Amino acid sequence: MPGDEVPEPYVLSENAPIARKWTSPLYEVATLGPLSATEQEKERHRIHSLLLFALMRRYFNGNRNGSRGTYPWREKQREDDGRYAGGDYLGHNIGALAVDGTGEVIDFDFNHNQLFNSSAEHAEARLIRRVFSLTQLYDDWQTRKPSDPPRTRGYSTLLSDVTVYTSLESCAQCSGVMALGQVGQVVYLQRDPGTYHIGNIMWNLTAREEGGGAKAQIKATAPRPIPGSEIGFSYFDELNELYREYYDAVRTKPFHEWKGKKDKTSALTAFLCTDEALGVFERARKEFLGLAKGKLTYPKYKPKKPGAKTNQEVLALAVQFHDYASDVGRRGTPHDL
Ligand SMILES: [Zn+2]
């Protein structure tokens, strides 16, 4: 039957990843295989994931609908005058952190939708733009002269060693910006059902094997998404479950009540204002600060890369960054002002 014919993909080579996946079932295109990471690497990822959640706690703001009225899910955030803690709401409680190939934190950013009255001021996209402008400068500003020959490393590869940690699974915009930036991998610490697995799909449709035998490497244009569950980050499952509970219960226990109106939104960004979400960030912050006093399992591990830091050094730098960002960071606006 003519209706059953599969149209040809528009590609120049039948070896293109999308051509090879053309007739695969959708679930296969949207699902990732298991991550091949060692326990040492996972510990390193957890240090930066905990750092990000500590910053989420530091800059938490639940006033999605303003500081007045009643928020049945925010009893613990109520202050003595009846208003809710947090002040002006600048954007949703979603943040991202960029870390370079040696293990040093480059910078962080937050969602700023409200501040800019926009639905596209997402943490990862803002962060990538910021990091690009930093890398153009910090690479060689002290040693480079205008008469020097052009850089050998083009701007499109500046971020290929960068890992982005994001508190929430990335949307199509942010996955796109990270792909354009050639970001190597993105670790996300909560699922977002609204992203329809776009990060996985982009990875699967751009990943190809290069080289042969033992040296074969998977290279992709899009960053490799790594869910928190793959690095042993326990708050990942917990947040997913708490959001599911919120989603089911908000019909009978509204998010917000004001002047007789009940806001029963099941939006994930509303859940991220609740005492439950705050509690997770708070516990992660305590775990992060405890980590600094306790012992790592793999303190001496470091990747085989010039200048790479050990896990112990990475932790010390993460603690320093936490102190700096808690003090002078300004929730995604230019820092240190
Ligand atoms: Zn986004």
Boltz pocket constraint, residues with backbone or C-beta under 6 A from the ligand:
constraints:
  - pocket:
      binder: B
      contacts: [[A, 122], [A, 123], [A, 124], [A, 125], [A, 170], [A, 171], [A, 172], [A, 173], [A, 174], [A, 175]]
      max_distance: 6.0
